[in-house]
Amino acid sequence: MKKKFLTTTALLCCFVLCLAIIADLTGKWTGIITTPDGQQISVAYNFKADGNTLTGTADSPQGSVPIDNGKINGTDFSFSVNVGGTEYPHTGKFYTDSCGMDIDFGGQKTHFTIKRADK
């Protein structure tokens, strides 16, 4: 009986920890993307995590665009943004105070890091 109780408690703690990690993605994150042609673009992402759904905006000097098709799976997440009719898929991995992200520029992937800006 004790073993079943401890197993259930451990699983519940893991579940609560996963929810805390997902909820912690919510907020403003900033960084610099270096495009395949070497251009550097300052970006800010305003994420809102709701269960396994990620919404928000991506902001750059060119303006603000909504995040589309946002999904969260543990510490991994993905979404796309549409800029001028072109979709730019993003994938990322969430860490406590930063996210490692990849953006696909028409078949050329670029890796960059964003850091929490609102803490």
C-alpha positions in Angstrom: 0.0 0.0 0.0 2.8 2.4 0.9 4.5 1.7 -2.5 1.4 2.5 -4.4 1.0 5.8 -2.4 4.6 6.8 -3.0 4.3 6.0 -6.7 1.1 8.0 -7.0 2.7 10.9 -5.1 5.8 10.9 -7.3 3.7 10.9 -10.5 1.6 13.8 -9.2 4.7 15.8 -8.4 6.0 15.2 -11.9 2.7 16.3 -13.4 2.7 19.5 -11.3 6.3 20.2 -12.2 5.5 19.9 -15.9 2.6 22.3 -15.6 4.8 24.8 -13.8 7.4 24.5 -16.6 4.7 25.1 -19.3 3.2 28.0 -17.4 6.6 29.6 -17.0 7.0 30.0 -20.8 4.4 32.8 -20.5 5.9 36.3 -20.7 8.2 38.4 -22.8 11.4 37.0 -24.3 14.0 38.9 -26.4 16.9 38.1 -28.6 18.7 38.6 -31.9 18.2 36.5 -35.0 21.0 36.4 -37.5 19.5 35.6 -40.9 21.2 33.3 -43.5 22.4 36.4 -45.3 24.0 37.8 -42.1 21.5 40.4 -41.2 20.8 40.8 -37.5 17.2 41.4 -36.4 16.2 42.3 -32.8 13.1 40.3 -31.8 10.7 40.1 -28.9 8.3 37.2 -28.4 5.3 37.7 -26.1 4.2 34.2 -25.2 1.0 33.0 -23.5 0.9 29.3 -22.6 -2.5 27.7 -22.0 -2.1 24.0 -21.5 -0.5 22.6 -24.7 -1.4 25.7 -26.7 1.0 28.6 -27.3 -0.3 32.0 -28.5 1.1 35.5 -28.5 3.0 37.8 -30.8 6.4 38.2 -32.4 7.7 41.7 -32.6 10.6 43.1 -34.7 11.5 46.5 -36.2 9.1 45.6 -39.1 6.1 45.3 -36.7 4.2 42.8 -34.7 2.7 39.6 -36.0 0.6 36.9 -34.3 1.9 33.5 -33.4 0.1 30.8 -35.4 -0.3 27.0 -34.7 1.5 27.3 -31.4 2.0 23.9 -29.6 3.8 22.9 -26.4 5.0 19.4 -25.6 6.9 19.4 -22.3 9.8 21.7 -22.7 9.6 21.6 -26.5 7.4 24.1 -28.4 6.7 25.1 -32.0 4.8 27.9 -33.8 4.9 29.9 -37.0 4.6 33.5 -37.9 3.4 34.9 -41.2 5.4 37.9 -42.5 4.3 39.4 -45.7 2.6 36.2 -46.9 5.5 34.0 -46.0 5.3 31.4 -43.2 8.4 31.1 -40.9 8.2 28.0 -38.8 9.9 28.1 -35.4 10.8 25.3 -33.0 12.3 25.7 -29.6 13.3 24.2 -26.3 12.4 26.0 -23.1 14.9 26.3 -20.2 14.3 28.2 -17.0 15.6 31.6 -18.2 16.2 31.1 -21.9 14.9 29.3 -25.0 17.0 27.8 -27.8 15.1 28.3 -31.0 15.4 27.4 -34.7 13.7 29.4 -37.4 13.3 28.1 -41.0 14.0 30.7 -43.7 12.7 28.8 -46.7 14.8 25.7 -46.1 17.7 27.4 -44.3 17.5 27.0 -40.6 19.1 29.5 -38.2 19.6 28.8 -34.5 19.3 31.6 -31.9 18.7 32.1 -28.2 16.0 34.3 -26.5 16.1 35.3 -22.9 13.3 36.2 -20.5 12.8 40.0 -20.5 10.1 40.4 -17.9 11.7 39.2 -14.7 
